[in-house]
């Protein structure tokens, strides 16, 4: 599966599903974003079980503001509706692959317990 454009119309439904969703917050004027795009696209073709979303921060300012995106590109990893990673900066291909493996390896029951404990 290639990348999916995320908008206010589909963001919540796409990111709340079971499984892994990666979100690339980007803009057309951002040089590092444009250099990262082919890396992200290649990874999307390798990992067809993951949703690779792209969110144009210029067109979707409301969502970018909701997540306090101040630097682009920012990569966010969401698993089973829980944000498990968010970091600004373009990742080298090896780091993106490592991130994917780490997100795959998470014990989501443990993550939810930690979140519950943190929120009390």
ABEGO torsion letter per residue (X at the ends): XBBBBBBAAAAAAAAABBEBBBBBBBBAABAAAAAAAAAAAAAAAABAABBBBBBBAAABAAAAAAAGBABOBBBBBBBGGBBABBBBEBBBAAAAAAAAAAAAABBAAAAAAAAAAAAX
